[in-house]
Amino acid sequence: MKVQKLIQPDRLENTGDESDGTRQFHDQRIVVPTILNAIADGFEKKEQSWFATSQLPSDLSIRVEDITFYVHKYPLVARCAYLREIEFQPQNSHLGYDLKLEKFPGGSENFEIILKFCYGLPITLNPENVAALRCASEFLEMTEAMEEGNLISKTEAFFTFVVLSSWNDSITVLKSCETLSPWAENLQIVRRCCDSISWKIFRKNSTQEITNEETWWFDDIATLRINFFLRIITAIRVKGIKPEIIGSCIMHYGEKWLPNMNSETKGTDNKYGSRRNDSQWSITSGRMQETSIGQNNKEQRTIIESLISILPPQKEAISCKFLLRLLKMAILYAASPALISELEKRIGMALENASPNDLLIPTYAVSEQTIISTEEQTIYNIDVVQRILDYFLLYEHQKLQQQEPKSTTVNISKLVDSYLAEIARDHNVSITKFQVLAESLPRHVRTCHDGLYRAIDTYLKTHPSLSEHDRRRLCKIMDSEKLSLDACMHAAQNERLPLRIVIQVLLSEQVKMRAAVQGKDIITSDDNNPDKENNWLSTKKEVKSLKEELETLKIQMTDLQRDYTGLQQEYEKANNKPRIPWTSGWRKMKKSSLFNRKMVEEESQEGENRVKPGRRTNINRRQSIS
């Protein structure tokens, strides 16, 4: 049960005794002169109406929202300048009320508290209702000119001295202001709460690193609406809070408010066999679950665009995984193209920290109610990834000119090759898009082409109708000299590869096999690569593992050679026959076409030798020679 905070007696200026018509304050409740308190003892509700319990009949009916209040004019007119200036007409029997208050701050519940205050009944001020009462008192013009100690001054004092000094009360009042626009903005309630919160954050985080103790305020800030969150983040950034802390708070807020697409990972199980037919995506938010994209679309777009606009410019402040998720949501909810472009540039700065699954951005178009998909579209948005990769290469080129340390090229090459292997399974991916994306990386960046070979093989398997020209065009991207021994062995037996590529792979495989047998390390890299001695094997562990495999291979080959020699000797002893060295050569000559032609010529000449005995000597000589 929450402890309600009441106005202290020393803050109230009314003093006196009951003899002059006033009552002293013996508790913390706000009262009015006893002469007004005698008019009504309270209120009672009957269906959709409230009645003042009094011996005097009511002479005024006021409607707020769908509730009608039957009250007396004098207590209200005595404190509310707004009601004093209104000329009340006789009660209209058709409408059932004399006055209707449109867009009253806080609604009928708040107006009930106002009536109690006007009648001198005790009311309670707390963080939940002080903002609404402050706005309502301003609406009714309950100023000090009407009566000393009116509601405006009391609510203002409670807000200034009680609410702003407490963290939890400031958060509570700020939440209550969500439904009080524009009154809360005009009365500076929102601004003063945001300033108070930002100063409390700054005092506790200005000189500390990010730990669990310094993120205590993340959960409270994440409960606020995006416009209040935006103002607080802007205020603490101006005060000098570290970008890493601001970035962590933004990511925490995004995890709570951004929707989570369930189909992002499991909704594409059939993406390679057939196109998705569903037009609706199930989206789960931190607050609600929607079954249609069209619902709450505007609010989500506002959140996404606001988060993009307040992202810290520092590269390390926001993780690449969160940026890519934010990009997916921005495209889904049709955010501003300028903000999407800015977000793509931010992702390009930290692309080496992404994963292949993060880059799988679905292709969709948003209508008013559902997501519309067409058969000609690819499953994943390749153009977005192409732009992000171009931004990354441009960023790396700028760092090279400024002589700054470059990002690791091994990670980016593995990332692009893994992404190519994923999109290669889509039947709608054109060979031009695939080739352009694969060739975007400079040749020296890829130290090993195994991943690229896997992607090309997957594409050829998915697109069996490619012409021979397109196959050769696609395989030219791959360098057979940068394939590992296992990849060469696989490619040599791959029927989908063009014949010329297979021959190149076979030659490269022979070189690698010969080097493996001799125990030599082959480093195949471009001469222009400044790190050619270190790019072939990424770690010392891989180098050690390769040497152990080569030693094992040499031992196995020595054992096989010894076993072969022993088997050959046993075979010769078992036969005990002299070897005929020309047997195999004779068989080859017998099968040759030249030998058969000579035999035909000799058979045709046998008939002539019967008539010409002089030729028989030559035949016998030829047979003896053979």
C-alpha positions as CSV (number, residue, x, y, z in Angstrom):
1,M,0.0,0.0,0.0
2,K,1.4,3.3,-1.0
3,V,1.9,6.0,1.5
4,Q,0.0,9.1,0.5
5,K,1.7,12.5,1.0
6,L,-0.5,15.3,2.4
7,I,0.0,19.0,2.7
8,Q,1.7,19.9,6.0
9,P,-0.3,22.3,8.2
10,D,2.5,24.8,8.4
11,R,2.3,25.4,4.6
12,L,-1.4,26.5,4.9
13,E,-2.0,30.1,5.7
14,N,-5.6,29.9,7.0
15,T,-5.8,30.4,10.8
16,G,-8.6,31.2,13.2
17,D,-11.2,29.5,15.3
18,E,-14.7,28.4,14.9
19,S,-16.2,31.5,16.4
20,D,-15.3,33.7,13.4
21,G,-16.4,31.0,10.9
22,T,-13.1,29.3,10.3
23,R,-11.5,26.1,11.6
24,Q,-7.9,25.5,12.6
25,F,-5.8,22.8,10.9
26,H,-5.3,19.9,13.3
27,D,-4.3,17.4,10.6
28,Q,-2.7,17.2,7.2
29,R,-5.8,17.6,5.2
30,I,-7.0,20.6,3.2
31,V,-10.3,22.1,4.4
32,V,-12.3,25.2,3.7
33,P,-14.3,27.5,6.0
34,T,-17.0,25.7,8.0
35,I,-19.7,27.8,6.5
36,L,-19.2,26.1,3.1
37,N,-18.6,22.7,4.7
38,A,-22.1,22.9,6.2
39,I,-23.6,22.9,2.7
40,A,-22.8,19.3,1.9
41,D,-21.4,16.3,3.8
42,G,-20.2,14.4,0.7
43,F,-21.3,12.9,-2.6
44,E,-23.2,9.8,-3.5
45,K,-23.4,8.2,-6.9
46,K,-26.7,7.0,-8.6
47,E,-26.2,5.3,-11.9
48,Q,-24.3,7.9,-14.1
49,S,-24.8,10.9,-11.8
50,W,-23.3,12.3,-8.6
51,F,-25.3,14.2,-6.0
52,A,-24.2,16.4,-3.2
53,T,-25.6,15.1,0.1
54,S,-27.2,18.2,1.5
55,Q,-30.4,19.5,2.9
56,L,-30.3,22.3,0.3
57,P,-31.5,21.3,-3.2
58,S,-28.9,21.5,-5.9
59,D,-29.2,24.4,-8.4
60,L,-26.5,23.5,-10.9
61,S,-25.7,20.4,-13.1
62,I,-22.4,20.0,-14.8
63,R,-21.5,17.2,-17.2
64,V,-17.9,15.9,-17.4
65,E,-17.4,13.0,-19.9
66,D,-20.4,10.8,-19.3
67,I,-21.0,11.7,-15.6
68,T,-23.4,14.4,-14.5
69,F,-22.8,16.3,-11.2
70,Y,-25.7,17.9,-9.4
71,V,-24.1,20.6,-7.2
72,H,-24.6,24.1,-5.7
73,K,-23.4,27.2,-7.5
74,Y,-22.0,29.1,-4.5
75,P,-19.1,26.8,-3.5
76,L,-17.9,26.5,-7.1
77,V,-18.3,30.2,-8.0
78,A,-16.5,31.2,-4.9
79,R,-13.3,29.5,-5.9
80,C,-13.4,29.1,-9.7
81,A,-13.1,32.2,-11.8
82,Y,-14.0,30.2,-14.9
83,L,-17.4,29.3,-13.6
84,R,-18.0,32.8,-12.2
85,E,-17.7,34.3,-15.7
86,I,-20.2,31.9,-17.2
87,E,-23.9,33.1,-17.4
88,F,-25.8,29.9,-16.7
89,Q,-29.0,29.4,-18.6
90,P,-32.1,27.7,-17.1
91,Q,-31.8,23.9,-17.1
92,N,-32.4,22.3,-20.4
93,S,-34.7,19.4,-19.9
94,H,-33.6,17.8,-23.2
95,L,-29.9,17.8,-22.4
96,G,-30.2,17.1,-18.6
97,Y,-27.4,19.5,-17.5
98,D,-26.6,23.2,-17.4
99,L,-22.9,23.1,-18.3
100,K,-20.7,20.6,-20.1
101,L,-16.9,20.8,-19.6
102,E,-15.2,19.6,-22.7
103,K,-11.7,18.0,-22.5
104,F,-11.5,18.5,-18.7
105,P,-8.0,17.6,-17.5
106,G,-8.2,14.3,-15.5
107,G,-11.8,13.5,-16.5
108,S,-14.7,13.0,-14.2
109,E,-12.6,11.4,-11.4
110,N,-10.5,14.5,-11.1
111,F,-13.5,16.8,-11.2
112,E,-14.9,15.0,-8.2
113,I,-11.8,15.9,-6.2
114,I,-12.2,19.5,-7.3
115,L,-15.8,19.5,-6.0
116,K,-14.7,18.1,-2.7
117,F,-12.1,20.9,-2.3
118,C,-14.7,23.5,-3.2
119,Y,-17.1,22.1,-0.7
120,G,-14.4,22.1,2.0
121,L,-14.2,18.3,2.2
122,P,-10.8,16.8,2.9
123,I,-8.8,15.8,-0.2
124,T,-5.4,14.0,-0.5
125,L,-2.6,15.1,-2.7
126,N,-0.2,12.4,-4.0
127,P,2.1,12.0,-7.0
128,E,-0.6,10.2,-8.9
129,N,-3.1,13.1,-8.9
130,V,-1.1,16.3,-8.3
131,A,-0.4,16.9,-12.0
132,A,-4.0,16.4,-12.9
133,L,-5.3,18.6,-10.1
134,R,-2.7,21.3,-11.1
135,C,-4.0,21.2,-14.7
136,A,-7.7,21.2,-13.6
137,S,-7.2,24.1,-11.2
138,E,-5.6,26.0,-14.0
139,F,-8.5,25.1,-16.3
140,L,-11.0,26.4,-13.7
141,E,-8.8,29.4,-12.8
142,M,-8.7,28.6,-9.1
143,T,-6.2,31.5,-8.4
144,E,-5.3,33.3,-5.2
145,A,-7.4,36.3,-6.4
146,M,-10.5,34.2,-5.9
147,E,-9.5,33.0,-2.4
148,E,-6.3,32.8,-0.5
149,G,-4.8,29.3,-0.4
150,N,-6.7,28.2,-3.5
151,L,-6.0,24.9,-5.2
152,I,-3.4,26.3,-7.7
153,S,-1.0,27.4,-5.0
154,K,-1.5,24.2,-2.9
155,T,-0.8,21.8,-5.9
156,E,2.1,24.0,-7.0
157,A,3.7,23.9,-3.6
158,F,3.2,20.1,-3.3
159,F,4.7,19.6,-6.7
160,T,7.7,21.8,-6.1
161,F,8.8,20.8,-2.6
162,V,7.6,17.2,-2.5
163,V,7.6,15.7,-6.0
164,L,10.7,17.2,-7.5
165,S,12.8,16.1,-4.5
166,S,12.0,12.4,-5.0
167,W,13.1,10.2,-7.9
168,N,10.1,7.9,-7.8
169,D,7.6,10.7,-7.4
170,S,9.1,12.5,-10.4
171,I,8.7,9.3,-12.5
172,T,5.2,8.8,-11.3
173,V,4.1,12.4,-12.1
174,L,5.8,12.2,-15.5
175,K,3.8,9.1,-16.3
176,S,0.5,10.8,-15.3
177,C,1.3,13.7,-17.7
178,E,0.8,11.4,-20.7
179,T,-2.9,12.1,-20.7
180,L,-2.7,15.7,-19.7
181,S,-1.4,17.3,-22.9
182,P,-1.2,20.2,-23.6
183,W,-1.8,21.4,-20.1
184,A,1.2,19.6,-18.5
185,E,3.5,21.0,-21.2
186,N,2.2,24.6,-20.9
187,L,2.5,24.5,-17.1
188,Q,6.1,23.3,-17.4
189,I,5.3,20.2,-15.4
190,V,7.0,17.9,-17.9
191,R,10.1,20.1,-18.3
192,R,10.6,20.4,-14.6
193,C,10.2,16.6,-14.1
194,C,12.7,15.8,-16.9
195,D,15.2,18.3,-15.5
196,S,14.9,16.9,-12.0
197,I,15.4,13.3,-13.3
198,S,18.3,14.2,-15.6
199,W,20.2,16.0,-12.7
200,K,19.7,13.0,-10.4
201,I,21.2,10.7,-13.2
202,F,24.1,13.0,-13.8
203,R,25.1,13.3,-10.2
204,K,25.4,9.5,-9.8
205,N,26.9,8.6,-13.2
206,S,29.2,11.4,-14.1
207,T,32.4,9.8,-12.8
208,Q,31.6,6.1,-12.9
209,E,31.9,3.3,-15.4
210,I,29.0,1.2,-16.6
211,T,28.2,-1.4,-14.0
212,N,25.0,-3.0,-12.7
213,E,24.8,-0.3,-10.0
214,E,25.0,2.5,-12.6
215,T,22.1,1.1,-14.7
216,W,19.6,1.3,-11.8
217,W,17.7,4.0,-13.6
218,F,17.3,2.1,-16.9
219,D,14.1,0.3,-15.9
220,D,12.4,3.4,-14.6
221,I,13.2,5.4,-17.7
222,A,12.1,2.6,-20.0
223,T,8.6,2.8,-18.6
224,L,8.1,6.4,-20.0
225,R,6.6,7.3,-23.3
226,I,9.0,8.0,-26.1
227,N,8.6,11.8,-26.0
228,F,9.5,12.0,-22.3
229,F,12.4,9.5,-22.8
230,L,13.7,11.6,-25.7
231,R,13.8,14.7,-23.5
232,I,15.6,13.0,-20.7
233,I,18.3,11.5,-23.0
234,T,18.8,14.9,-24.6
235,A,19.2,16.5,-21.2
236,I,21.7,14.0,-19.8
237,R,23.7,14.1,-23.1
238,V,24.0,17.9,-22.7
239,K,25.2,17.4,-19.2
240,G,28.1,15.2,-20.4
241,I,27.0,11.6,-19.6
242,K,29.3,9.0,-21.4
243,P,28.0,7.9,-24.8
244,E,28.3,4.2,-23.7
245,I,25.9,4.8,-20.9
246,I,23.5,6.6,-23.2
247,G,23.8,3.8,-25.8
248,S,23.1,1.1,-23.2
249,C,20.0,3.0,-22.0
250,I,18.7,3.3,-25.6
251,M,19.2,-0.4,-26.3
252,H,17.4,-1.2,-23.0
253,Y,14.5,1.0,-24.0
254,G,14.4,-0.5,-27.5
255,E,14.3,-4.1,-26.1
256,K,11.1,-3.1,-24.1
257,W,9.2,-1.1,-26.7
258,L,10.3,-2.4,-30.1
259,P,8.3,-5.4,-31.4
260,N,10.0,-8.8,-31.7
261,M,9.3,-10.5,-35.0
262,N,8.7,-14.2,-34.2
263,S,9.0,-15.1,-37.9
264,E,12.4,-13.4,-38.2
265,T,14.2,-16.7,-37.5
266,K,11.7,-19.4,-37.7
267,G,9.2,-17.9,-40.2
268,T,11.5,-18.6,-43.1
269,D,11.8,-22.4,-42.7
270,N,10.2,-22.9,-46.1
271,K,12.0,-19.9,-47.7
272,Y,14.1,-22.1,-50.0
273,G,11.4,-24.5,-51.2
274,S,8.5,-22.1,-51.8
275,R,7.6,-18.5,-51.3
276,R,5.9,-17.3,-48.1
277,N,2.2,-17.0,-48.7
278,D,1.2,-15.4,-45.4
279,S,0.5,-11.7,-45.5
280,Q,0.5,-11.1,-41.7
281,W,3.4,-11.3,-39.3
282,S,3.0,-12.1,-35.6
283,I,4.6,-9.3,-33.6
284,T,5.1,-9.4,-29.9
285,S,5.8,-6.1,-28.1
286,G,7.0,-5.5,-24.6
287,R,3.5,-4.3,-23.8
288,M,1.1,-6.0,-26.1
289,Q,0.8,-8.6,-28.8
290,E,-0.6,-7.6,-32.2
291,T,-1.7,-9.9,-35.0
292,S,-1.6,-7.3,-37.7
293,I,1.1,-4.8,-38.7
294,G,-1.5,-2.1,-39.4
295,Q,-2.4,-1.8,-35.7
296,N,-0.4,0.6,-33.7
297,N,1.7,1.4,-36.8
298,K,2.1,5.1,-36.2
299,E,3.2,4.7,-32.6
300,Q,5.9,2.2,-33.5
301,R,7.1,4.4,-36.4
302,T,7.4,7.3,-34.0
303,I,9.4,5.2,-31.5
304,I,11.8,3.9,-34.2
305,E,12.4,7.3,-35.7
306,S,13.0,8.9,-32.3
307,L,15.5,6.2,-31.3
308,I,17.4,6.6,-34.5
309,S,17.6,10.4,-34.1
310,I,19.2,10.2,-30.6
311,L,21.8,7.5,-31.3
312,P,25.2,8.6,-30.1
313,P,27.7,9.1,-33.0
314,Q,30.4,7.1,-31.3
315,K,31.0,3.7,-32.9
316,E,31.3,1.7,-29.7
317,A,28.2,3.2,-28.0
318,I,25.6,1.0,-29.8
319,S,26.0,-2.7,-30.7
320,C,25.8,-3.6,-34.4
321,K,23.2,-6.3,-33.6
322,F,20.8,-3.7,-32.1
323,L,21.4,-1.3,-35.1
324,L,20.5,-4.1,-37.6
325,R,17.3,-5.0,-35.6
326,L,16.4,-1.3,-35.6
327,L,17.0,-1.1,-39.3
328,K,14.6,-4.1,-39.9
329,M,11.9,-2.3,-37.9
330,A,12.5,1.0,-39.7
331,I,12.0,-0.6,-43.1
332,L,9.0,-2.6,-41.9
333,Y,7.2,0.5,-40.5
334,A,8.2,2.7,-43.4
335,A,10.3,5.2,-41.4
336,S,11.8,8.3,-42.9
337,P,14.2,7.4,-45.8
338,A,16.8,10.0,-44.5
339,L,16.8,8.2,-41.1
340,I,17.1,4.8,-42.7
341,S,20.1,6.0,-44.8
342,E,21.7,7.4,-41.7
343,L,21.2,4.1,-39.9
344,E,22.8,2.2,-42.8
345,K,25.9,4.4,-42.5
346,R,26.1,3.7,-38.8
347,I,25.9,0.0,-39.4
348,G,28.6,0.2,-42.0
349,M,31.0,1.6,-39.4
350,A,30.6,-1.5,-37.2
351,L,29.9,-4.1,-39.8
352,E,32.7,-6.4,-38.8
353,N,30.8,-7.0,-35.5
354,A,27.7,-8.3,-37.2
355,S,26.6,-11.9,-37.7
356,P,25.2,-13.5,-40.9
357,N,21.7,-13.9,-39.3
358,D,21.7,-10.2,-38.4
359,L,22.1,-9.3,-42.0
360,L,19.1,-11.4,-43.1
361,I,16.7,-8.5,-43.6
362,P,13.4,-9.6,-45.0
363,T,11.9,-8.0,-48.1
364,Y,8.5,-6.6,-47.5
365,A,6.3,-3.6,-48.4
366,V,3.9,-2.2,-45.8
367,S,0.3,-1.2,-46.6
368,E,-2.2,0.1,-44.2
369,Q,-3.2,-3.2,-42.7
370,T,-0.9,-6.0,-43.8
371,I,2.5,-6.8,-45.4
372,I,2.3,-7.3,-49.2
373,S,4.7,-9.7,-50.7
374,T,5.2,-10.3,-54.5
375,E,6.6,-13.4,-56.2
376,E,9.3,-11.4,-58.0
377,Q,10.9,-10.2,-54.8
378,T,13.8,-11.9,-53.2
379,I,13.3,-13.3,-49.7
380,Y,16.0,-11.0,-48.2
381,N,16.7,-7.4,-49.0
382,I,20.1,-7.6,-50.8
383,D,20.2,-4.0,-51.9
384,V,20.3,-2.8,-48.2
385,V,23.2,-5.1,-47.4
386,Q,25.0,-4.0,-50.6
387,R,24.7,-0.4,-49.5
388,I,25.9,-1.2,-45.9
389,L,29.0,-3.0,-47.4
390,D,29.7,0.0,-49.6
391,Y,29.6,2.2,-46.6
392,F,32.0,-0.1,-44.7
393,L,34.5,-0.1,-47.6
394,L,34.3,3.7,-47.8
395,Y,34.8,4.0,-44.1
396,E,37.9,1.7,-44.3
397,H,39.3,3.7,-47.1
398,Q,39.0,6.9,-45.1
399,K,40.7,5.3,-42.2
400,L,43.5,4.1,-44.5
401,Q,44.0,7.7,-45.7
402,Q,44.0,9.0,-42.1
403,Q,46.5,6.2,-41.2
404,E,44.1,4.8,-38.6
405,P,44.1,1.1,-37.8
406,K,41.9,-0.9,-40.1
407,S,39.3,-3.4,-39.1
408,T,40.0,-7.1,-39.3
409,T,39.5,-8.4,-42.8
410,V,39.1,-12.0,-41.9
411,N,35.8,-11.4,-40.1
412,I,34.3,-9.3,-42.9
413,S,35.2,-11.8,-45.6
414,K,33.7,-14.7,-43.6
415,L,30.6,-12.5,-42.9
416,V,30.0,-11.7,-46.6
417,D,30.7,-15.3,-47.7
418,S,28.3,-16.7,-45.1
419,Y,25.6,-14.2,-46.2
420,L,26.2,-15.1,-49.9
421,A,25.6,-18.8,-49.0
422,E,22.3,-17.9,-47.3
423,I,20.9,-15.8,-50.2
424,A,22.2,-18.3,-52.8
425,R,19.3,-20.6,-51.8
426,D,16.7,-18.1,-53.1
427,H,15.5,-18.9,-56.6
428,N,14.8,-15.2,-57.2
429,V,18.3,-13.9,-56.6
430,S,19.8,-12.9,-60.0
431,I,23.3,-13.8,-60.9
432,T,24.1,-10.1,-61.4
433,K,23.2,-9.2,-57.8
434,F,25.1,-12.2,-56.5
435,Q,28.2,-11.5,-58.5
436,V,28.2,-7.8,-57.6
437,L,27.9,-8.5,-53.9
438,A,30.6,-11.2,-54.1
439,E,33.0,-8.9,-56.0
440,S,32.5,-5.9,-53.7
441,L,35.3,-7.1,-51.4
442,P,38.8,-6.5,-52.8
443,R,40.7,-9.7,-53.7
444,H,43.3,-9.3,-51.0
445,V,40.6,-9.3,-48.3
446,R,39.8,-13.0,-48.8
447,T,42.7,-15.1,-47.7
448,C,40.8,-18.3,-48.1
449,H,38.0,-18.9,-50.7
450,D,36.4,-21.9,-49.1
451,G,33.4,-19.9,-48.0
452,L,33.0,-18.3,-51.4
453,Y,33.2,-21.7,-53.1
454,R,30.5,-23.0,-50.8
455,A,28.3,-20.0,-51.7
456,I,28.9,-20.4,-55.5
457,D,28.2,-24.2,-55.3
458,T,24.9,-23.5,-53.4
459,Y,23.9,-21.0,-56.0
460,L,24.7,-23.4,-58.9
461,K,22.7,-26.1,-57.0
462,T,19.7,-23.8,-56.6
463,H,19.8,-22.6,-60.2
464,P,20.4,-25.7,-62.3
465,S,19.2,-24.0,-65.5
466,L,22.2,-21.6,-65.7
467,S,24.0,-21.6,-69.0
468,E,27.6,-22.6,-69.4
469,H,28.6,-19.0,-69.9
470,D,26.9,-17.9,-66.7
471,R,28.6,-20.7,-64.8
472,R,32.0,-19.7,-66.0
473,R,31.1,-16.0,-65.2
474,L,30.2,-16.9,-61.7
475,C,33.2,-19.2,-61.0
476,K,35.6,-16.5,-62.1
477,I,35.1,-14.8,-58.8
478,M,36.7,-17.8,-57.1
479,D,40.5,-18.3,-56.9
480,S,41.3,-22.0,-57.0
481,E,44.8,-21.4,-55.5
482,K,43.1,-20.0,-52.3
483,L,41.1,-23.2,-51.8
484,S,42.0,-25.6,-49.0
485,L,42.9,-29.2,-49.7
486,D,39.4,-30.4,-48.7
487,A,37.7,-27.8,-50.9
488,C,39.9,-28.8,-53.9
489,M,39.0,-32.5,-53.5
490,H,35.3,-31.6,-53.4
491,A,35.5,-29.2,-56.3
492,A,37.4,-31.8,-58.4
493,Q,34.4,-34.1,-58.2
494,N,31.7,-31.4,-58.5
495,E,29.8,-31.9,-61.7
496,R,28.2,-28.5,-61.5
497,L,31.5,-26.6,-62.1
498,P,32.6,-25.8,-65.6
499,L,35.4,-28.1,-67.0
500,R,38.0,-25.3,-67.1
501,I,37.5,-24.6,-63.4
502,V,37.8,-28.3,-62.6
503,I,41.1,-28.5,-64.4
504,Q,42.4,-25.4,-62.5
505,V,41.3,-27.0,-59.2
506,L,43.0,-30.3,-60.1
507,L,46.3,-28.5,-60.8
508,S,46.1,-26.6,-57.6
509,E,45.2,-29.8,-55.7
510,Q,48.3,-31.6,-57.1
511,V,50.5,-28.7,-55.9
512,K,49.0,-28.8,-52.5
513,M,49.2,-32.6,-52.3
514,R,52.9,-32.5,-53.3
515,A,53.6,-29.8,-50.7
516,A,51.8,-31.8,-48.1
517,V,53.8,-34.9,-48.7
518,Q,57.1,-33.0,-48.7
519,G,56.1,-31.2,-45.5
520,K,56.1,-27.7,-47.0
521,D,53.7,-24.9,-46.2
522,I,52.2,-23.2,-49.2
523,I,51.1,-19.6,-48.7
524,T,49.0,-18.5,-51.6
525,S,48.2,-14.8,-51.3
526,D,48.5,-11.7,-53.4
527,D,51.8,-9.9,-53.6
528,N,50.0,-6.7,-52.8
529,N,48.8,-8.0,-49.5
530,P,51.0,-6.6,-46.7
531,D,50.0,-9.4,-44.3
532,K,50.6,-12.3,-46.7
533,E,52.7,-14.3,-44.2
534,N,50.0,-14.1,-41.5
535,N,46.7,-14.3,-43.5
536,W,46.9,-17.9,-44.7
537,L,46.5,-19.3,-41.1
538,S,44.7,-17.1,-38.7
539,T,46.0,-18.6,-35.5
540,K,48.9,-20.5,-34.1
541,K,46.6,-23.4,-33.2
542,E,45.7,-23.9,-36.9
543,V,49.4,-23.9,-37.9
544,K,50.2,-26.6,-35.3
545,S,47.2,-28.7,-36.3
546,L,48.2,-28.6,-40.0
547,K,51.8,-29.7,-39.2
548,E,50.5,-32.6,-37.1
549,E,48.3,-33.7,-40.0
550,L,51.2,-33.5,-42.4
551,E,53.4,-35.6,-40.1
552,T,50.6,-38.2,-39.8
553,L,50.1,-38.3,-43.6
554,K,53.9,-38.9,-44.1
555,I,53.8,-41.8,-41.6
556,Q,50.8,-43.4,-43.3
557,M,52.3,-43.1,-46.7
558,T,55.6,-44.7,-45.5
559,D,53.6,-47.6,-44.0
560,L,51.6,-48.1,-47.2
561,Q,54.8,-48.1,-49.3
562,R,56.4,-50.8,-47.0
563,D,53.2,-52.9,-47.1
564,Y,53.1,-52.7,-50.9
565,T,56.8,-53.8,-51.2
566,G,56.2,-56.8,-48.9
567,L,53.1,-57.9,-50.8
568,Q,55.0,-57.6,-54.1
569,Q,57.9,-59.8,-52.8
570,E,55.4,-62.5,-51.5
571,Y,53.6,-62.5,-54.9
572,E,56.9,-63.1,-56.8
573,K,57.9,-65.9,-54.4
574,A,54.5,-67.7,-54.8
575,N,54.7,-67.7,-58.6
576,N,58.4,-68.7,-58.9
577,K,58.2,-67.6,-62.5
578,P,60.7,-65.3,-64.3
579,R,59.3,-62.0,-65.0
580,I,58.5,-61.1,-68.6
581,P,59.3,-57.5,-68.9
582,W,57.7,-57.0,-72.3
583,T,54.4,-58.6,-71.5
584,S,52.6,-55.5,-70.6
585,G,54.2,-53.6,-73.5
586,W,53.2,-56.4,-75.9
587,R,49.6,-56.2,-74.7
588,K,49.5,-52.5,-75.3
589,M,51.0,-52.9,-78.7
590,K,48.5,-55.6,-79.5
591,K,45.6,-53.3,-78.7
592,S,47.0,-50.4,-80.6
593,S,45.5,-49.4,-84.0
594,L,48.9,-49.4,-85.7
595,F,49.4,-53.1,-84.8
596,N,46.0,-54.1,-86.1
597,R,46.7,-52.3,-89.3
598,K,50.0,-54.1,-89.8
599,M,48.3,-57.4,-89.1
600,V,45.7,-56.7,-91.8
601,E,48.5,-55.9,-94.3
602,E,50.4,-59.1,-93.4
603,E,47.2,-61.2,-93.9
604,S,46.6,-59.6,-97.3
605,Q,50.2,-60.4,-98.4
606,E,50.0,-64.1,-97.4
607,G,48.2,-64.9,-100.6
608,E,50.8,-63.2,-102.7
609,N,53.6,-65.1,-100.9
610,R,52.0,-68.4,-102.0
611,V,52.5,-67.3,-105.6
612,K,55.8,-65.6,-104.9
613,P,58.0,-67.8,-102.7
614,G,60.7,-65.1,-102.7
615,R,58.7,-63.0,-100.3
616,R,58.5,-65.6,-97.6
617,T,61.9,-64.8,-96.3
618,N,60.9,-61.2,-95.5
619,I,57.8,-62.4,-93.6
620,N,59.8,-64.8,-91.5
621,R,62.3,-62.0,-90.7
622,R,59.4,-59.6,-89.7
623,Q,58.0,-62.3,-87.4
624,S,61.3,-62.9,-85.8
625,I,61.8,-59.2,-85.2
626,S,58.4,-58.9,-83.6
